[in-house]
Amino acid sequence: MRQKGKLRSWNDEKGFGFVVPTEGGKDVFLHISALSNRTRRPVVGQRATIEWAEPPGN
């Protein structure tokens, strides 16, 4: 599943933040280890595309 949004908050010390989905719904937790481009730090307000898979068995 793929969803677009904007970074609402980012805690650089802890390496996580939250993305507000463009189409509405609950904020999505984002951990630094999930980023494909780790050469630049995330910036609040930055656009994001989130892609995830359902856990096995769902």
Secondary structure, 3 states (H helix, E strand, C coil): CEEEEEEEEEECCCCEEEEEECCCCCCEEEEHHHCCCCCCCCCCCCEEEEECCCCCCC
